[in-house]
Amino acid sequence: MSPQEEIVLFALSRGAVLAVRHLAAMRDAPPGASLRISPGSTAEALRLSLAGRPHPGDRVHDADEQLQVFVAEEAESLLKGRTLDARIDEAGQVQFSLLPPEQ
């Protein structure tokens, strides 16, 4: 296993997997689009975007057998032990949330 393929210790809920697939199927999504998680504008924030492939240094997380998530190394500590969840509203808007670690 190469360093870019190491498993990142976080989970995606079923809702998050469906939301990523929903976003990746949109017309303006890059070919082969998947979710990329990188550091946000503050120390506790994450930036979620669509990317056609991992950026240099990203780790690849297999969310399920058909979906990979690309995670910037600098974002891993905020994800460790947590679950990324998402909901799609009636208008098709996606809202992601990061659930706390299970106790």
N, CA, C and O atoms as CSV, one atom per row, in Angstrom:
chain,resi,resn,atom,element,x,y,z
A,1,MET,N,N,0.841,-1.175,0.000
A,1,MET,CA,C,0.000,0.000,0.000
A,1,MET,C,C,0.887,1.239,0.000
A,1,MET,O,O,1.765,1.369,0.853
A,2,SER,N,N,0.673,2.135,-0.930
A,2,SER,CA,C,1.473,3.352,-0.986
A,2,SER,C,C,0.983,4.336,0.064
A,2,SER,O,O,-0.136,4.194,0.556
A,3,PRO,N,N,1.800,5.341,0.426
A,3,PRO,CA,C,1.370,6.323,1.441
A,3,PRO,C,C,0.077,7.020,1.056
A,3,PRO,O,O,-0.705,7.386,1.933
A,4,GLN,N,N,-0.167,7.214,-0.239
A,4,GLN,CA,C,-1.382,7.897,-0.645
A,4,GLN,C,C,-2.611,7.014,-0.517
A,4,GLN,O,O,-3.730,7.519,-0.615
A,5,GLU,N,N,-2.447,5.713,-0.304
A,5,GLU,CA,C,-3.578,4.802,-0.217
A,5,GLU,C,C,-3.855,4.343,1.202
A,5,GLU,O,O,-4.704,3.476,1.406
A,6,GLU,N,N,-3.163,4.900,2.190
A,6,GLU,CA,C,-3.397,4.504,3.568
A,6,GLU,C,C,-4.829,4.831,3.966
A,6,GLU,O,O,-5.434,5.781,3.470
A,7,ILE,N,N,-5.348,4.022,4.870
A,7,ILE,CA,C,-6.717,4.220,5.325
A,7,ILE,C,C,-6.758,5.373,6.321
A,7,ILE,O,O,-5.958,5.421,7.255
A,8,VAL,N,N,-7.679,6.288,6.123
A,8,VAL,CA,C,-7.913,7.393,7.041
A,8,VAL,C,C,-9.016,6.945,7.992
A,8,VAL,O,O,-10.047,6.438,7.550
A,9,LEU,N,N,-8.811,7.126,9.271
A,9,LEU,CA,C,-9.737,6.593,10.260
A,9,LEU,C,C,-10.913,7.531,10.509
A,9,LEU,O,O,-10.990,8.195,11.543
A,10,PHE,N,N,-11.828,7.570,9.539
A,10,PHE,CA,C,-13.094,8.268,9.698
A,10,PHE,C,C,-14.116,7.519,8.864
A,10,PHE,O,O,-13.762,6.639,8.079
A,11,ALA,N,N,-15.367,7.863,9.032
A,11,ALA,CA,C,-16.432,7.151,8.316
A,11,ALA,C,C,-17.319,8.144,7.583
A,11,ALA,O,O,-17.388,9.321,7.938
A,12,LEU,N,N,-17.988,7.652,6.565
A,12,LEU,CA,C,-19.023,8.405,5.876
A,12,LEU,C,C,-20.349,7.709,6.138
A,12,LEU,O,O,-20.462,6.493,5.988
A,13,SER,N,N,-21.346,8.482,6.527
A,13,SER,CA,C,-22.675,7.908,6.724
A,13,SER,C,C,-23.261,7.564,5.358
A,13,SER,O,O,-22.751,8.002,4.326
A,14,ARG,N,N,-24.313,6.793,5.359
A,14,ARG,CA,C,-25.016,6.469,4.103
A,14,ARG,C,C,-25.479,7.758,3.425
A,14,ARG,O,O,-25.418,7.876,2.201
A,15,GLY,N,N,-25.941,8.722,4.222
A,15,GLY,CA,C,-26.375,10.001,3.671
A,15,GLY,C,C,-25.250,10.750,2.979
A,15,GLY,O,O,-25.465,11.372,1.938
A,16,ALA,N,N,-24.044,10.697,3.549
A,16,ALA,CA,C,-22.900,11.375,2.939
A,16,ALA,C,C,-22.508,10.697,1.630
A,16,ALA,O,O,-22.190,11.377,0.654
A,17,VAL,N,N,-22.529,9.370,1.599
A,17,VAL,CA,C,-22.213,8.649,0.362
A,17,VAL,C,C,-23.207,9.033,-0.729
A,17,VAL,O,O,-22.811,9.315,-1.860
A,18,LEU,N,N,-24.491,9.046,-0.397
A,18,LEU,CA,C,-25.512,9.426,-1.383
A,18,LEU,C,C,-25.333,10.873,-1.836
A,18,LEU,O,O,-25.506,11.176,-3.016
A,19,ALA,N,N,-24.990,11.768,-0.913
A,19,ALA,CA,C,-24.794,13.177,-1.260
A,19,ALA,C,C,-23.606,13.362,-2.199
A,19,ALA,O,O,-23.686,14.138,-3.151
A,20,VAL,N,N,-22.513,12.662,-1.941
A,20,VAL,CA,C,-21.339,12.765,-2.817
A,20,VAL,C,C,-21.694,12.253,-4.204
A,20,VAL,O,O,-21.321,12.867,-5.204
A,21,ARG,N,N,-22.399,11.152,-4.278
A,21,ARG,CA,C,-22.822,10.629,-5.589
A,21,ARG,C,C,-23.733,11.623,-6.308
A,21,ARG,O,O,-23.622,11.812,-7.519
A,22,HIS,N,N,-24.630,12.251,-5.558
A,22,HIS,CA,C,-25.530,13.264,-6.113
A,22,HIS,C,C,-24.721,14.424,-6.709
A,22,HIS,O,O,-24.981,14.847,-7.835
A,23,LEU,N,N,-23.752,14.932,-5.959
A,23,LEU,CA,C,-22.933,16.047,-6.431
A,23,LEU,C,C,-22.063,15.642,-7.614
A,23,LEU,O,O,-21.900,16.419,-8.555
A,24,ALA,N,N,-21.501,14.434,-7.580
A,24,ALA,CA,C,-20.623,13.973,-8.657
A,24,ALA,C,C,-21.373,13.764,-9.963
A,24,ALA,O,O,-20.770,13.784,-11.036
A,25,ALA,N,N,-22.682,13.565,-9.880
A,25,ALA,CA,C,-23.490,13.349,-11.082
A,25,ALA,C,C,-23.958,14.656,-11.731
A,25,ALA,O,O,-24.567,14.625,-12.801
A,26,MET,N,N,-23.688,15.781,-11.110
A,26,MET,CA,C,-24.128,17.066,-11.669
A,26,MET,C,C,-23.334,17.408,-12.918
A,26,MET,O,O,-22.193,16.975,-13.083
A,27,ARG,N,N,-23.948,18.190,-13.794
A,27,ARG,CA,C,-23.344,18.554,-15.087
A,27,ARG,C,C,-21.983,19.206,-14.965
A,27,ARG,O,O,-21.089,18.917,-15.760
A,28,ASP,N,N,-21.806,20.075,-13.993
A,28,ASP,CA,C,-20.558,20.835,-13.897
A,28,ASP,C,C,-19.484,20.148,-13.053
A,28,ASP,O,O,-18.436,20.735,-12.785
A,29,ALA,N,N,-19.743,18.895,-12.631
A,29,ALA,CA,C,-18.746,18.154,-11.856
A,29,ALA,C,C,-17.621,17.685,-12.780
A,29,ALA,O,O,-17.874,17.329,-13.931
A,30,PRO,N,N,-16.384,17.682,-12.284
A,30,PRO,CA,C,-15.285,17.194,-13.121
A,30,PRO,C,C,-15.447,15.702,-13.424
A,30,PRO,O,O,-16.057,14.979,-12.637
A,31,PRO,N,N,-14.913,15.238,-14.544
A,31,PRO,CA,C,-14.998,13.812,-14.872
A,31,PRO,C,C,-14.406,12.962,-13.742
A,31,PRO,O,O,-13.338,13.274,-13.216
A,32,GLY,N,N,-15.107,11.894,-13.379
A,32,GLY,CA,C,-14.641,11.018,-12.313
A,32,GLY,C,C,-14.685,11.655,-10.940
A,32,GLY,O,O,-13.960,11.239,-10.037
A,33,ALA,N,N,-15.528,12.657,-10.776
A,33,ALA,CA,C,-15.547,13.457,-9.545
A,33,ALA,C,C,-15.816,12.633,-8.301
A,33,ALA,O,O,-16.610,11.693,-8.298
A,34,SER,N,N,-15.117,13.028,-7.240
A,34,SER,CA,C,-15.346,12.495,-5.910
A,34,SER,C,C,-15.108,13.630,-4.912
A,34,SER,O,O,-14.690,14.728,-5.281
A,35,LEU,N,N,-15.377,13.342,-3.667
A,35,LEU,CA,C,-15.218,14.345,-2.622
A,35,LEU,C,C,-13.752,14.497,-2.251
A,35,LEU,O,O,-13.030,13.509,-2.118
A,36,ARG,N,N,-13.317,15.740,-2.085
A,36,ARG,CA,C,-11.986,16.041,-1.565
A,36,ARG,C,C,-12.167,16.863,-0.300
A,36,ARG,O,O,-12.919,17.837,-0.286
A,37,ILE,N,N,-11.472,16.465,0.770
A,37,ILE,CA,C,-11.532,17.161,2.050
A,37,ILE,C,C,-10.163,17.752,2.324
A,37,ILE,O,O,-9.155,17.044,2.330
A,38,SER,N,N,-10.136,19.060,2.551
A,38,SER,CA,C,-8.885,19.766,2.808
A,38,SER,C,C,-9.098,20.751,3.961
A,38,SER,O,O,-10.234,20.972,4.381
A,39,PRO,N,N,-8.020,21.339,4.472
A,39,PRO,CA,C,-8.170,22.304,5.560
A,39,PRO,C,C,-9.000,23.509,5.118
A,39,PRO,O,O,-8.944,23.933,3.964
A,40,GLY,N,N,-9.763,24.044,6.056
A,40,GLY,CA,C,-10.568,25.223,5.786
A,40,GLY,C,C,-9.823,26.491,6.139
A,40,GLY,O,O,-8.600,26.497,6.278
A,41,SER,N,N,-10.582,27.563,6.282
A,41,SER,CA,C,-9.987,28.875,6.524
A,41,SER,C,C,-9.570,29.090,7.981
A,41,SER,O,O,-8.828,30.026,8.282
A,42,THR,N,N,-10.042,28.230,8.881
A,42,THR,CA,C,-9.620,28.313,10.281
A,42,THR,C,C,-9.100,26.945,10.715
A,42,THR,O,O,-9.255,25.960,9.992
A,43,ALA,N,N,-8.494,26.886,11.878
A,43,ALA,CA,C,-7.882,25.640,12.355
A,43,ALA,C,C,-8.895,24.523,12.565
A,43,ALA,O,O,-8.536,23.347,12.495
A,44,GLU,N,N,-10.139,24.863,12.820
A,44,GLU,CA,C,-11.172,23.852,13.083
A,44,GLU,C,C,-12.112,23.637,11.901
A,44,GLU,O,O,-13.110,22.929,12.039
A,45,ALA,N,N,-11.824,24.222,10.755
A,45,ALA,CA,C,-12.725,24.130,9.604
A,45,ALA,C,C,-12.165,23.202,8.536
A,45,ALA,O,O,-10.953,23.047,8.385
A,46,LEU,N,N,-13.085,22.594,7.805
A,46,LEU,CA,C,-12.722,21.755,6.672
A,46,LEU,C,C,-13.337,22.335,5.407
A,46,LEU,O,O,-14.402,22.952,5.448
A,47,ARG,N,N,-12.667,22.134,4.304
A,47,ARG,CA,C,-13.181,22.558,2.998
A,47,ARG,C,C,-13.529,21.296,2.224
A,47,ARG,O,O,-12.689,20.410,2.062
A,48,LEU,N,N,-14.765,21.213,1.747
A,48,LEU,CA,C,-15.217,20.086,0.953
A,48,LEU,C,C,-15.400,20.554,-0.482
A,48,LEU,O,O,-16.031,21.581,-0.735
A,49,SER,N,N,-14.848,19.799,-1.414
A,49,SER,CA,C,-14.963,20.156,-2.820
A,49,SER,C,C,-14.987,18.883,-3.653
A,49,SER,O,O,-14.730,17.791,-3.147
A,50,LEU,N,N,-15.299,19.037,-4.933
A,50,LEU,CA,C,-15.244,17.903,-5.855
A,50,LEU,C,C,-13.923,17.949,-6.603
A,50,LEU,O,O,-13.451,19.016,-6.997
A,51,ALA,N,N,-13.338,16.784,-6.792
A,51,ALA,CA,C,-12.081,16.683,-7.540
A,51,ALA,C,C,-12.125,15.422,-8.387
A,51,ALA,O,O,-12.694,14.408,-7.983
A,52,GLY,N,N,-11.523,15.494,-9.556
A,52,GLY,CA,C,-11.486,14.349,-10.457
A,52,GLY,C,C,-10.448,13.312,-10.065
A,52,GLY,O,O,-10.529,12.153,-10.473
A,53,ARG,N,N,-9.478,13.733,-9.277
A,53,ARG,CA,C,-8.423,12.820,-8.807
A,53,ARG,C,C,-7.797,13.437,-7.551
A,53,ARG,O,O,-7.977,14.625,-7.285
A,54,PRO,N,N,-7.064,12.627,-6.783
A,54,PRO,CA,C,-6.440,13.183,-5.585
A,54,PRO,C,C,-5.367,14.200,-5.940
A,54,PRO,O,O,-4.706,14.081,-6.972
A,55,HIS,N,N,-5.198,15.191,-5.093
A,55,HIS,CA,C,-4.113,16.156,-5.229
A,55,HIS,C,C,-2.837,15.515,-4.703
A,55,HIS,O,O,-2.912,14.556,-3.935
A,56,PRO,N,N,-1.675,16.012,-5.093
A,56,PRO,CA,C,-0.426,15.453,-4.555
A,56,PRO,C,C,-0.445,15.474,-3.024
A,56,PRO,O,O,-0.763,16.494,-2.413
A,57,GLY,N,N,-0.106,14.353,-2.421
A,57,GLY,CA,C,-0.086,14.235,-0.966
A,57,GLY,C,C,-1.394,13.801,-0.341
A,57,GLY,O,O,-1.423,13.467,0.844
A,58,ASP,N,N,-2.487,13.794,-1.106
A,58,ASP,CA,C,-3.774,13.346,-0.564
A,58,ASP,C,C,-3.736,11.857,-0.271
A,58,ASP,O,O,-3.034,11.092,-0.932
A,59,ARG,N,N,-4.495,11.470,0.722
A,59,ARG,CA,C,-4.699,10.053,1.006
A,59,ARG,C,C,-6.071,9.670,0.438
A,59,ARG,O,O,-7.002,10.476,0.434
A,60,VAL,N,N,-6.174,8.449,-0.033
A,60,VAL,CA,C,-7.411,7.972,-0.643
A,60,VAL,C,C,-8.135,7.081,0.350
A,60,VAL,O,O,-7.585,6.087,0.825
A,61,HIS,N,N,-9.378,7.445,0.660
A,61,HIS,CA,C,-10.214,6.693,1.589
A,61,HIS,C,C,-11.312,6.012,0.787
A,61,HIS,O,O,-12.066,6.679,0.079
A,62,ASP,N,N,-11.410,4.701,0.889
A,62,ASP,CA,C,-12.486,3.968,0.221
A,62,ASP,C,C,-13.735,4.037,1.086
A,62,ASP,O,O,-13.837,3.350,2.102
A,63,ALA,N,N,-14.690,4.876,0.673
A,63,ALA,CA,C,-15.927,5.036,1.434
A,63,ALA,C,C,-16.820,3.810,1.272
A,63,ALA,O,O,-17.489,3.393,2.217
A,64,ASP,N,N,-16.826,3.246,0.089
A,64,ASP,CA,C,-17.469,1.960,-0.186
A,64,ASP,C,C,-16.819,1.412,-1.445
A,64,ASP,O,O,-15.826,1.964,-1.919
A,65,GLU,N,N,-17.362,0.338,-1.991
A,65,GLU,CA,C,-16.710,-0.300,-3.126
A,65,GLU,C,C,-16.717,0.547,-4.398
A,65,GLU,O,O,-15.986,0.243,-5.341
A,66,GLN,N,N,-17.519,1.592,-4.438
A,66,GLN,CA,C,-17.605,2.426,-5.638
A,66,GLN,C,C,-17.277,3.886,-5.405
A,66,GLN,O,O,-17.410,4.690,-6.327
A,67,LEU,N,N,-16.858,4.255,-4.218
A,67,LEU,CA,C,-16.630,5.671,-3.915
A,67,LEU,C,C,-15.355,5.855,-3.110
A,67,LEU,O,O,-15.154,5.221,-2.074
A,68,GLN,N,N,-14.507,6.728,-3.606
A,68,GLN,CA,C,-13.302,7.104,-2.881
A,68,GLN,C,C,-13.414,8.566,-2.477
A,68,GLN,O,O,-14.040,9.371,-3.166
A,69,VAL,N,N,-12.797,8.891,-1.349
A,69,VAL,CA,C,-12.726,10.266,-0.865
A,69,VAL,C,C,-11.250,10.610,-0.759
A,69,VAL,O,O,-10.450,9.825,-0.248
A,70,PHE,N,N,-10.896,11.805,-1.251
A,70,PHE,CA,C,-9.513,12.263,-1.217
A,70,PHE,C,C,-9.356,13.201,-0.016
A,70,PHE,O,O,-10.109,14.163,0.136
A,71,VAL,N,N,-8.374,12.909,0.824
A,71,VAL,CA,C,-8.200,13.674,2.056
A,71,VAL,C,C,-6.796,14.260,2.105
A,71,VAL,O,O,-5.805,13.532,2.059
A,72,ALA,N,N,-6.726,15.580,2.197
A,72,ALA,CA,C,-5.441,16.249,2.376
A,72,ALA,C,C,-4.876,15.850,3.739
A,72,ALA,O,O,-5.605,15.777,4.728
A,73,GLU,N,N,-3.582,15.596,3.776
A,73,GLU,CA,C,-2.940,15.150,5.005
A,73,GLU,C,C,-3.216,16.105,6.168
A,73,GLU,O,O,-3.389,15.666,7.305
A,74,GLU,N,N,-3.257,17.393,5.887
A,74,GLU,CA,C,-3.462,18.409,6.930
A,74,GLU,C,C,-4.878,18.352,7.525
A,74,GLU,O,O,-5.116,18.926,8.588
A,75,ALA,N,N,-5.810,17.678,6.864
A,75,ALA,CA,C,-7.192,17.597,7.349
A,75,ALA,C,C,-7.454,16.339,8.170
A,75,ALA,O,O,-8.491,16.234,8.824
A,76,GLU,N,N,-6.533,15.393,8.143
A,76,GLU,CA,C,-6.771,14.103,8.788
A,76,GLU,C,C,-7.057,14.208,10.281
A,76,GLU,O,O,-7.925,13.500,10.791
A,77,SER,N,N,-6.353,15.067,10.978
A,77,SER,CA,C,-6.522,15.132,12.439
A,77,SER,C,C,-7.932,15.581,12.824
A,77,SER,O,O,-8.436,15.171,13.870
A,78,LEU,N,N,-8.577,16.411,12.006
A,78,LEU,CA,C,-9.942,16.847,12.309
A,78,LEU,C,C,-10.970,15.754,12.031
A,78,LEU,O,O,-12.081,15.799,12.559
A,79,LEU,N,N,-10.607,14.776,11.205
A,79,LEU,CA,C,-11.531,13.710,10.833
A,79,LEU,C,C,-11.423,12.469,11.707
A,79,LEU,O,O,-12.364,11.679,11.783
A,80,LYS,N,N,-10.303,12.295,12.356
A,80,LYS,CA,C,-10.012,11.046,13.058
A,80,LYS,C,C,-11.117,10.663,14.043
A,80,LYS,O,O,-11.458,11.423,14.949
A,81,GLY,N,N,-11.664,9.466,13.840
A,81,GLY,CA,C,-12.691,8.932,14.717
A,81,GLY,C,C,-14.080,9.510,14.520
A,81,GLY,O,O,-14.998,9.168,15.265
A,82,ARG,N,N,-14.252,10.369,13.546
A,82,ARG,CA,C,-15.538,11.053,13.348
A,82,ARG,C,C,-16.264,10.494,12.134
A,82,ARG,O,O,-15.704,9.711,11.367
A,83,THR,N,N,-17.513,10.902,11.969
A,83,THR,CA,C,-18.331,10.483,10.831
A,83,THR,C,C,-18.805,11.708,10.072
A,83,THR,O,O,-19.364,12.637,10.654
A,84,LEU,N,N,-18.578,11.702,8.770
A,84,LEU,CA,C,-19.096,12.762,7.908
A,84,LEU,C,C,-20.509,12.373,7.501
A,84,LEU,O,O,-20.728,11.295,6.947
A,85,ASP,N,N,-21.449,13.236,7.772
A,85,ASP,CA,C,-22.857,12.989,7.453
A,85,ASP,C,C,-23.320,14.057,6.470
A,85,ASP,O,O,-22.674,15.096,6.333
A,86,ALA,N,N,-24.425,13.810,5.791
A,86,ALA,CA,C,-24.977,14.808,4.872
A,86,ALA,C,C,-26.463,14.564,4.672
A,86,ALA,O,O,-26.969,13.453,4.832
A,87,ARG,N,N,-27.136,15.637,4.318
A,87,ARG,CA,C,-28.556,15.588,3.984
A,87,ARG,C,C,-28.760,16.375,2.689
A,87,ARG,O,O,-28.097,17.381,2.435
A,88,ILE,N,N,-29.688,15.887,1.891
A,88,ILE,CA,C,-30.068,16.582,0.660
A,88,ILE,C,C,-31.497,17.063,0.864
A,88,ILE,O,O,-32.392,16.261,1.130
A,89,ASP,N,N,-31.715,18.376,0.741
A,89,ASP,CA,C,-33.065,18.901,0.952
A,89,ASP,C,C,-33.905,18.782,-0.325
A,89,ASP,O,O,-33.427,18.292,-1.348
A,90,GLU,N,N,-35.158,19.236,-0.252
A,90,GLU,CA,C,-36.090,19.122,-1.376
A,90,GLU,C,C,-35.612,19.873,-2.615
A,90,GLU,O,O,-35.972,19.513,-3.736
A,91,ALA,N,N,-34.805,20.913,-2.421
A,91,ALA,CA,C,-34.288,21.707,-3.541
A,91,ALA,C,C,-33.003,21.111,-4.119
A,91,ALA,O,O,-32.444,21.652,-5.074
A,92,GLY,N,N,-32.532,19.999,-3.544
A,92,GLY,CA,C,-31.308,19.375,-4.033
A,92,GLY,C,C,-30.037,19.938,-3.428
A,92,GLY,O,O,-28.939,19.585,-3.859
A,93,GLN,N,N,-30.168,20.815,-2.430
A,93,GLN,CA,C,-29.001,21.393,-1.762
A,93,GLN,C,C,-28.456,20.397,-0.739
A,93,GLN,O,O,-29.216,19.746,-0.024
A,94,VAL,N,N,-27.134,20.290,-0.681
A,94,VAL,CA,C,-26.490,19.349,0.225
A,94,VAL,C,C,-25.910,20.095,1.419
A,94,VAL,O,O,-25.257,21.128,1.268
A,95,GLN,N,N,-26.158,19.558,2.597
A,95,GLN,CA,C,-25.607,20.112,3.835
A,95,GLN,C,C,-24.804,19.011,4.524
A,95,GLN,O,O,-25.361,18.002,4.958
A,96,PHE,N,N,-23.490,19.215,4.620
A,96,PHE,CA,C,-22.621,18.247,5.293
A,96,PHE,C,C,-22.448,18.646,6.752
A,96,PHE,O,O,-22.500,19.827,7.095
A,97,SER,N,N,-22.243,17.650,7.602
A,97,SER,CA,C,-21.928,17.902,9.008
A,97,SER,C,C,-20.946,16.830,9.474
A,97,SER,O,O,-20.934,15.711,8.960
A,98,LEU,N,N,-20.140,17.188,10.437
A,98,LEU,CA,C,-19.145,16.271,10.989
A,98,LEU,C,C,-19.617,15.881,12.388
A,98,LEU,O,O,-19.676,16.714,13.292
A,99,LEU,N,N,-19.949,14.607,12.549
A,99,LEU,CA,C,-20.459,14.125,13.822
A,99,LEU,C,C,-19.315,13.830,14.772
A,99,LEU,O,O,-18.240,13.414,14.340
A,100,PRO,N,N,-19.535,14.041,16.069
A,100,PRO,CA,C,-18.465,13.800,17.043
A,100,PRO,C,C,-18.136,12.311,17.132
A,100,PRO,O,O,-18.943,11.469,16.738
A,101,PRO,N,N,-16.955,11.990,17.648
A,101,PRO,CA,C,-16.610,10.576,17.830
A,101,PRO,C,C,-17.587,9.894,18.758
A,101,PRO,O,O,-18.109,10.503,19.691
A,102,GLU,N,N,-17.831,8.611,18.490
A,102,GLU,CA,C,-18.707,7.851,19.378
A,102,GLU,C,C,-17.975,7.570,20.673
A,102,GLU,O,O,-16.785,7.256,20.672
A,103,GLN,N,N,-18.680,7.682,21.755
A,103,GLN,CA,C,-18.073,7.454,23.078
A,103,GLN,C,C,-18.137,5.998,23.448
A,103,GLN,O,O,-17.678,5.613,24.523
